[in-house]
Amino acid sequence: MDQVLLVDDHPLFRQALRTVIKAAKPQLAITETGTLEGARAAMSGPARFALVLLDMKLPDSEGFSGLLQLRGEFPATPIVIISTTEDASVVAQAIALGAAGYVPKSSSRAQITQALDALLNGEIWSPLSTAAEQMPPLVKSVASLSPAQLRILMGLRRGMRNKEIAYEMNVSEVTVKCYMTTMFRKLGVTNRTQALIVAQNLLLETTPAP
Protein backbone atom coordinates (compact mmCIF):
# COMPACT_ATOMS: atom_id res chain seq x y z
CA MET A 1 0.00 0.00 0.00
CA ASP A 2 1.34 3.44 -0.96
CA GLN A 3 2.01 5.73 1.98
CA VAL A 4 1.85 9.51 2.34
CA LEU A 5 3.49 11.56 5.08
CA LEU A 6 1.74 14.77 6.19
CA VAL A 7 4.08 17.24 7.88
CA ASP A 8 2.18 20.18 9.39
CA ASP A 9 2.02 21.53 12.92
CA HIS A 10 -1.71 22.34 12.79
CA PRO A 11 -3.73 19.22 13.73
CA LEU A 12 -6.96 20.63 12.30
CA PHE A 13 -5.36 21.21 8.91
CA ARG A 14 -3.83 17.72 8.94
CA GLN A 15 -7.25 16.28 9.73
CA ALA A 16 -8.89 18.23 6.92
CA LEU A 17 -6.20 17.22 4.42
CA ARG A 18 -6.36 13.59 5.57
CA THR A 19 -10.12 13.61 4.93
CA VAL A 20 -9.66 14.97 1.42
CA ILE A 21 -6.87 12.51 0.60
CA LYS A 22 -8.77 9.49 1.92
CA ALA A 23 -11.84 10.49 -0.09
CA ALA A 24 -9.80 10.91 -3.26
CA LYS A 25 -7.33 8.04 -2.73
CA PRO A 26 -8.72 5.56 -0.18
CA GLN A 27 -5.88 3.14 -0.98
CA LEU A 28 -3.28 5.49 0.52
CA ALA A 29 -2.01 4.97 4.07
CA ILE A 30 -1.36 8.28 5.84
CA THR A 31 1.21 9.08 8.52
CA GLU A 32 1.26 12.45 10.29
CA THR A 33 3.81 14.55 12.14
CA GLY A 34 4.04 18.16 13.23
CA THR A 35 7.79 18.81 12.96
CA LEU A 36 10.68 18.45 10.55
CA GLU A 37 12.47 16.18 13.02
CA GLY A 38 9.36 14.02 13.13
CA ALA A 39 9.44 13.79 9.35
CA ARG A 40 13.13 12.84 9.36
CA ALA A 41 12.44 10.13 11.95
CA ALA A 42 9.51 8.73 9.98
CA MET A 43 11.45 8.74 6.72
CA SER A 44 14.43 7.07 8.36
CA GLY A 45 12.25 4.15 9.45
CA PRO A 46 11.06 1.13 7.47
CA ALA A 47 8.16 2.98 5.81
CA ARG A 48 8.66 4.06 2.22
CA PHE A 49 6.58 7.10 1.34
CA ALA A 50 5.21 7.72 -2.13
CA LEU A 51 4.81 11.40 -1.22
CA VAL A 52 5.71 13.76 1.59
CA LEU A 53 3.45 16.80 1.97
CA LEU A 54 5.55 19.39 3.78
CA ASP A 55 4.38 22.69 5.27
CA MET A 56 6.74 25.61 4.74
CA LYS A 57 6.53 26.82 8.33
CA LEU A 58 7.14 24.37 11.16
CA PRO A 59 8.37 24.83 14.74
CA ASP A 60 11.84 23.61 13.68
CA SER A 61 12.06 24.89 10.10
CA GLU A 62 10.86 27.76 7.97
CA GLY A 63 10.86 28.67 4.32
CA PHE A 64 12.67 26.13 2.15
CA SER A 65 15.02 24.84 4.86
CA GLY A 66 12.80 21.80 5.43
CA LEU A 67 12.63 21.03 1.72
CA LEU A 68 16.41 21.28 1.34
CA GLN A 69 17.02 19.15 4.44
CA LEU A 70 14.74 16.34 3.29
CA ARG A 71 15.96 16.51 -0.31
CA GLY A 72 19.52 16.11 0.89
CA GLU A 73 18.74 13.14 3.13
CA PHE A 74 16.03 11.41 1.08
CA PRO A 75 16.59 12.34 -2.56
CA ALA A 76 14.43 9.52 -3.93
CA THR A 77 11.29 10.60 -2.06
CA PRO A 78 9.07 13.23 -3.72
CA ILE A 79 8.62 16.25 -1.42
CA VAL A 80 5.54 18.38 -2.04
CA ILE A 81 5.22 21.84 -0.51
CA ILE A 82 1.88 22.77 1.09
CA SER A 83 1.53 26.42 2.02
CA THR A 84 -0.80 29.36 2.53
CA THR A 85 1.48 31.31 0.19
CA GLU A 86 0.37 31.48 -3.43
CA ASP A 87 2.99 33.93 -4.68
CA ALA A 88 4.11 32.85 -8.16
CA SER A 89 7.80 33.50 -7.41
CA VAL A 90 7.68 31.31 -4.29
CA VAL A 91 5.98 28.50 -6.23
CA ALA A 92 8.61 28.73 -8.98
CA GLN A 93 11.46 28.74 -6.47
CA ALA A 94 10.07 25.67 -4.71
CA ILE A 95 10.03 23.73 -7.98
CA ALA A 96 13.49 25.01 -8.93
CA LEU A 97 14.84 23.80 -5.57
CA GLY A 98 13.55 20.30 -6.19
CA ALA A 99 10.01 20.16 -4.85
CA ALA A 100 7.91 17.59 -6.69
CA GLY A 101 4.92 19.89 -6.42
CA TYR A 102 3.33 22.85 -4.71
CA VAL A 103 -0.20 22.69 -3.28
CA PRO A 104 -1.71 25.87 -1.80
CA LYS A 105 -3.72 25.29 1.35
CA SER A 106 -6.62 27.10 -0.31
CA SER A 107 -6.87 24.38 -2.99
CA SER A 108 -10.25 22.83 -3.63
CA ARG A 109 -10.91 19.11 -3.28
CA ALA A 110 -10.83 18.83 -7.06
CA GLN A 111 -7.43 20.56 -7.25
CA ILE A 112 -5.96 18.36 -4.51
CA THR A 113 -7.26 15.27 -6.29
CA GLN A 114 -5.74 16.49 -9.55
CA ALA A 115 -2.45 17.16 -7.78
CA LEU A 116 -2.40 13.69 -6.19
CA ASP A 117 -3.11 12.03 -9.55
CA ALA A 118 -0.20 13.86 -11.17
CA LEU A 119 2.25 13.46 -8.28
CA LEU A 120 1.59 9.75 -7.80
CA ASN A 121 2.25 9.31 -11.53
CA GLY A 122 5.67 10.90 -11.08
CA GLU A 123 4.73 14.27 -12.58
CA ILE A 124 5.58 17.70 -11.16
CA TRP A 125 2.45 19.62 -10.19
CA SER A 126 1.81 23.23 -9.30
CA PRO A 127 -1.13 25.59 -9.75
CA LEU A 128 1.03 27.91 -11.86
CA SER A 129 3.53 27.61 -14.68
CA THR A 130 7.12 27.91 -13.52
CA ALA A 131 10.14 29.20 -15.41
CA ALA A 132 13.63 28.26 -14.28
CA GLU A 133 15.15 31.15 -16.22
CA GLN A 134 13.36 33.60 -13.93
CA MET A 135 15.13 32.27 -10.87
CA PRO A 136 17.53 34.53 -8.95
CA PRO A 137 21.19 33.44 -9.35
CA LEU A 138 21.27 32.42 -5.67
CA VAL A 139 18.40 29.99 -6.15
CA LYS A 140 19.99 28.58 -9.28
CA SER A 141 23.31 27.96 -7.53
CA VAL A 142 21.69 26.11 -4.62
CA ALA A 143 19.45 24.19 -7.02
CA SER A 144 22.62 22.91 -8.76
CA LEU A 145 23.86 21.16 -5.60
CA SER A 146 23.74 17.37 -5.39
CA PRO A 147 21.79 15.71 -2.54
CA ALA A 148 25.07 15.08 -0.67
CA GLN A 149 26.15 18.70 -1.09
CA LEU A 150 22.72 19.91 0.04
CA ARG A 151 22.97 17.70 3.10
CA ILE A 152 26.35 19.21 3.96
CA LEU A 153 25.08 22.77 3.44
CA MET A 154 22.13 22.15 5.76
CA GLY A 155 24.46 20.45 8.23
CA LEU A 156 26.58 23.59 8.30
CA ARG A 157 23.44 25.63 8.87
CA ARG A 158 22.62 23.41 11.86
CA GLY A 159 26.05 24.21 13.31
CA MET A 160 27.55 20.78 12.71
CA ARG A 161 31.29 20.17 12.39
CA ASN A 162 32.77 18.16 9.53
CA LYS A 163 33.20 15.17 11.83
CA GLU A 164 29.54 15.27 12.84
CA ILE A 165 28.38 15.63 9.24
CA ALA A 166 30.57 12.69 8.22
CA TYR A 167 29.10 10.55 11.02
CA GLU A 168 25.52 11.44 10.09
CA MET A 169 26.18 10.73 6.39
CA ASN A 170 28.18 7.57 7.17
CA VAL A 171 31.16 8.75 5.12
CA SER A 172 34.70 9.83 5.94
CA GLU A 173 35.70 13.38 6.80
CA VAL A 174 37.86 13.36 3.67
CA THR A 175 34.75 12.65 1.59
CA VAL A 176 32.88 15.48 3.31
CA LYS A 177 35.74 17.87 2.51
CA CYS A 178 35.70 16.78 -1.14
CA TYR A 179 31.95 17.36 -1.39
CA MET A 180 32.40 20.68 0.38
CA THR A 181 35.05 21.88 -2.06
CA THR A 182 32.74 21.21 -5.01
CA MET A 183 29.85 22.81 -3.13
CA PHE A 184 31.90 25.95 -2.50
CA ARG A 185 32.71 26.22 -6.20
CA LYS A 186 29.05 25.91 -7.22
CA LEU A 187 28.02 28.53 -4.68
CA GLY A 188 30.84 30.89 -5.66
CA VAL A 189 32.35 30.94 -2.15
CA THR A 190 35.65 29.88 -0.63
CA ASN A 191 34.83 28.79 2.93
CA ARG A 192 32.09 27.47 5.22
CA THR A 193 31.30 30.91 6.68
CA GLN A 194 30.53 32.28 3.23
CA ALA A 195 28.49 29.16 2.44
CA LEU A 196 26.45 29.75 5.59
CA ILE A 197 25.77 33.32 4.49
CA VAL A 198 24.57 32.03 1.12
CA ALA A 199 22.25 29.53 2.83
CA GLN A 200 20.87 32.17 5.16
CA ASN A 201 20.37 34.66 2.33
CA LEU A 202 18.54 32.02 0.31
CA LEU A 203 16.19 31.21 3.18
CA LEU A 204 15.56 34.89 3.82
CA GLU A 205 14.78 35.47 0.14
CA THR A 206 12.46 32.52 -0.15
CA THR A 207 10.66 32.72 3.19
CA PRO A 208 7.13 33.99 2.48
CA ALA A 209 5.86 37.02 4.35
CA PRO A 210 3.41 36.11 7.16
One Martini backbone bead per residue (centre of mass of N, CA, C, O) as a GRO file, in nm:
protein
  210
    1MET     BB    1   0.094   0.037   0.024
    2ASP     BB    2   0.069   0.353  -0.012
    3GLN     BB    3   0.247   0.639   0.128
    4VAL     BB    4   0.177   0.928   0.337
    5LEU     BB    5   0.328   1.238   0.449
    6LEU     BB    6   0.231   1.461   0.704
    7VAL     BB    7   0.365   1.806   0.748
    8ASP     BB    8   0.207   1.960   1.027
    9ASP     BB    9   0.127   2.179   1.312
   10HIS     BB   10  -0.189   2.148   1.229
   11PRO     BB   11  -0.431   1.932   1.313
   12LEU     BB   12  -0.675   2.042   1.148
   13PHE     BB   13  -0.537   2.035   0.874
   14ARG     BB   14  -0.462   1.739   0.871
   15GLN     BB   15  -0.750   1.637   0.890
   16ALA     BB   16  -0.856   1.767   0.633
   17LEU     BB   17  -0.648   1.640   0.437
   18ARG     BB   18  -0.706   1.348   0.503
   19THR     BB   19  -0.999   1.349   0.408
   20VAL     BB   20  -0.938   1.419   0.113
   21ILE     BB   21  -0.744   1.185   0.049
   22LYS     BB   22  -0.932   0.945   0.126
   23ALA     BB   23  -1.151   1.019  -0.084
   24ALA     BB   24  -0.955   1.009  -0.337
   25LYS     BB   25  -0.734   0.785  -0.181
   26PRO     BB   26  -0.807   0.506  -0.007
   27GLN     BB   27  -0.523   0.343  -0.053
   28LEU     BB   28  -0.390   0.538   0.134
   29ALA     BB   29  -0.145   0.578   0.367
   30ILE     BB   30  -0.131   0.780   0.675
   31THR     BB   31   0.111   1.002   0.803
   32GLU     BB   32   0.192   1.202   1.099
   33THR     BB   33   0.341   1.536   1.155
   34GLY     BB   34   0.476   1.853   1.322
   35THR     BB   35   0.782   1.802   1.224
   36LEU     BB   36   1.089   1.767   1.088
   37GLU     BB   37   1.198   1.550   1.281
   38GLY     BB   38   0.956   1.363   1.238
   39ALA     BB   39   1.009   1.320   0.939
   40ARG     BB   40   1.294   1.202   0.960
   41ALA     BB   41   1.211   0.961   1.133
   42ALA     BB   42   1.003   0.835   0.940
   43MET     BB   43   1.206   0.819   0.686
   44SER     BB   44   1.417   0.629   0.851
   45GLY     BB   45   1.236   0.410   0.839
   46PRO     BB   46   1.059   0.146   0.687
   47ALA     BB   47   0.905   0.342   0.547
   48ARG     BB   48   0.763   0.417   0.216
   49PHE     BB   49   0.716   0.715   0.049
   50ALA     BB   50   0.540   0.855  -0.215
   51LEU     BB   51   0.477   1.109  -0.020
   52VAL     BB   52   0.553   1.451   0.088
   53LEU     BB   53   0.379   1.683   0.293
   54LEU     BB   54   0.513   2.017   0.327
   55ASP     BB   55   0.544   2.260   0.532
   56MET     BB   56   0.695   2.589   0.550
   57LYS     BB   57   0.594   2.607   0.867
   58LEU     BB   58   0.780   2.517   1.147
   59PRO     BB   59   0.919   2.490   1.454
   60ASP     BB   60   1.206   2.366   1.289
   61SER     BB   61   1.110   2.535   1.024
   62GLU     BB   62   1.168   2.754   0.731
   63GLY     BB   63   1.074   2.763   0.439
   64PHE     BB   64   1.327   2.573   0.254
   65SER     BB   65   1.478   2.402   0.472
   66GLY     BB   66   1.310   2.140   0.472
   67LEU     BB   67   1.343   2.066   0.178
   68LEU     BB   68   1.656   2.053   0.175
   69GLN     BB   69   1.689   1.843   0.394
   70LEU     BB   70   1.520   1.611   0.261
   71ARG     BB   71   1.667   1.605  -0.011
   72GLY     BB   72   1.945   1.527   0.103
   73GLU     BB   73   1.844   1.255   0.260
   74PHE     BB   74   1.576   1.197   0.040
   75PRO     BB   75   1.597   1.197  -0.295
   76ALA     BB   76   1.364   0.970  -0.376
   77THR     BB   77   1.155   1.156  -0.234
   78PRO     BB   78   0.872   1.320  -0.275
   79ILE     BB   79   0.838   1.676  -0.230
   80VAL     BB   80   0.558   1.862  -0.103
   81ILE     BB   81   0.429   2.171  -0.098
   82ILE     BB   82   0.253   2.334   0.172
   83SER     BB   83   0.062   2.650   0.148
   84THR     BB   84  -0.055   2.983   0.187
   85THR     BB   85   0.125   3.049  -0.040
   86GLU     BB   86   0.075   3.205  -0.392
   87ASP     BB   87   0.332   3.299  -0.495
   88ALA     BB   88   0.490   3.262  -0.791
   89SER     BB   89   0.790   3.276  -0.696
   90VAL     BB   90   0.769   3.058  -0.478
   91VAL     BB   91   0.678   2.828  -0.655
   92ALA     BB   92   0.921   2.834  -0.850
   93GLN     BB   93   1.140   2.789  -0.632
   94ALA     BB   94   1.047   2.516  -0.531
   95ILE     BB   95   1.090   2.367  -0.799
   96ALA     BB   96   1.390   2.447  -0.841
   97LEU     BB   97   1.463   2.301  -0.546
   98GLY     BB   98   1.288   2.004  -0.586
   99ALA     BB   99   1.001   2.003  -0.591
  100ALA     BB  100   0.724   1.805  -0.691
  101GLY     BB  101   0.535   2.030  -0.554
  102TYR     BB  102   0.244   2.268  -0.521
  103VAL     BB  103   0.005   2.321  -0.246
  104PRO     BB  104  -0.236   2.506  -0.166
  105LYS     BB  105  -0.450   2.547   0.108
  106SER     BB  106  -0.689   2.661  -0.092
  107SER     BB  107  -0.752   2.412  -0.221
  108SER     BB  108  -0.947   2.210  -0.373
  109ARG     BB  109  -1.049   1.898  -0.404
  110ALA     BB  110  -0.996   1.884  -0.708
  111GLN     BB  111  -0.701   1.986  -0.697
  112ILE     BB  112  -0.588   1.769  -0.507
  113THR     BB  113  -0.660   1.532  -0.686
  114GLN     BB  114  -0.494   1.625  -0.928
  115ALA     BB  115  -0.225   1.630  -0.781
  116LEU     BB  116  -0.214   1.333  -0.694
  117ASP     BB  117  -0.224   1.209  -0.972
  118ALA     BB  118   0.040   1.337  -1.074
  119LEU     BB  119   0.241   1.263  -0.843
  120LEU     BB  120   0.190   0.945  -0.853
  121ASN     BB  121   0.301   0.964  -1.170
  122GLY     BB  122   0.571   1.159  -1.152
  123GLU     BB  123   0.475   1.446  -1.152
  124ILE     BB  124   0.474   1.788  -1.178
  125TRP     BB  125   0.297   2.012  -0.945
  126SER     BB  126   0.114   2.319  -1.014
  127PRO     BB  127  -0.089   2.612  -1.035
  128LEU     BB  128   0.168   2.706  -1.197
  129SER     BB  129   0.386   2.831  -1.393
  130THR     BB  130   0.735   2.763  -1.453
  131ALA     BB  131   1.064   2.947  -1.457
  132ALA     BB  132   1.398   2.904  -1.438
  133GLU     BB  133   1.501   3.180  -1.570
  134GLN     BB  134   1.370   3.353  -1.317
  135MET     BB  135   1.584   3.288  -1.132
  136PRO     BB  136   1.784   3.351  -0.902
  137PRO     BB  137   2.115   3.288  -0.870
  138LEU     BB  138   2.096   3.163  -0.585
  139VAL     BB  139   1.893   2.942  -0.657
  140LYS     BB  140   2.054   2.809  -0.883
  141SER     BB  141   2.301   2.724  -0.713
  142VAL     BB  142   2.147   2.543  -0.512
  143ALA     BB  143   2.003   2.364  -0.729
  144SER     BB  144   2.295   2.235  -0.824
  145LEU     BB  145   2.303   2.059  -0.592
  146SER     BB  146   2.358   1.784  -0.444
  147PRO     BB  147   2.241   1.593  -0.198
  148ALA     BB  148   2.511   1.592  -0.041
  149GLN     BB  149   2.558   1.900  -0.051
  150LEU     BB  150   2.295   1.977   0.088
  151ARG     BB  151   2.349   1.827   0.351
  152ILE     BB  152   2.596   1.994   0.425
  153LEU     BB  153   2.471   2.275   0.424
  154MET     BB  154   2.258   2.203   0.648
  155GLY     BB  155   2.467   2.123   0.855
  156LEU     BB  156   2.599   2.398   0.882
  157ARG     BB  157   2.335   2.542   0.971
  158ARG     BB  158   2.328   2.346   1.237
  159GLY     BB  159   2.641   2.350   1.347
  160MET     BB  160   2.818   2.141   1.214
  161ARG     BB  161   3.075   1.938   1.191
  162ASN     BB  162   3.249   1.742   0.989
  163LYS     BB  163   3.237   1.494   1.174
  164GLU     BB  164   2.925   1.497   1.208
  165ILE     BB  165   2.851   1.477   0.912
  166ALA     BB  166   2.998   1.212   0.853
  167TYR     BB  167   2.837   1.041   1.053
  168GLU     BB  168   2.551   1.095   0.938
  169MET     BB  169   2.650   0.996   0.633
  170ASN     BB  170   2.860   0.762   0.639
  171VAL     BB  171   3.145   0.910   0.611
  172SER     BB  172   3.421   1.068   0.551
  173GLU     BB  173   3.590   1.357   0.598
  174VAL     BB  174   3.716   1.362   0.319
  175THR     BB  175   3.449   1.348   0.165
  176VAL     BB  176   3.329   1.605   0.278
  177LYS     BB  177   3.553   1.794   0.168
  178CYS     BB  178   3.501   1.731  -0.129
  179TYR     BB  179   3.208   1.823  -0.140
  180MET     BB  180   3.266   2.111  -0.033
  181THR     BB  181   3.442   2.213  -0.263
  182THR     BB  182   3.223   2.188  -0.480
  183MET     BB  183   3.013   2.361  -0.337
  184PHE     BB  184   3.171   2.623  -0.332
  185ARG     BB  185   3.192   2.656  -0.638
  186LYS     BB  186   2.884   2.670  -0.697
  187LEU     BB  187   2.845   2.923  -0.486
  188GLY     BB  188   3.098   3.123  -0.490
  189VAL     BB  189   3.297   3.016  -0.260
  190THR     BB  190   3.565   2.949   0.010
  191ASN     BB  191   3.379   2.897   0.272
  192ARG     BB  192   3.166   2.820   0.533
  193THR     BB  193   3.075   3.107   0.601
  194GLN     BB  194   2.980   3.182   0.315
  195ALA     BB  195   2.780   2.948   0.288
  196LEU     BB  196   2.597   3.037   0.521
  197ILE     BB  197   2.515   3.304   0.394
  198VAL     BB  198   2.379   3.183   0.150
  199ALA     BB  199   2.168   3.017   0.301
  200GLN     BB  200   2.040   3.255   0.453
  201ASN     BB  201   1.964   3.424   0.206
  202LEU     BB  202   1.781   3.220   0.077
  203LEU     BB  203   1.576   3.195   0.315
  204LEU     BB  204   1.502   3.495   0.314
  205GLU     BB  205   1.400   3.510   0.016
  206THR     BB  206   1.194   3.238   0.047
  207THR     BB  207   1.037   3.361   0.275
  208PRO     BB  208   0.736   3.417   0.350
  209ALA     BB  209   0.511   3.628   0.428
  210PRO     BB  210   0.272   3.649   0.691
   0.00000   0.00000   0.00000
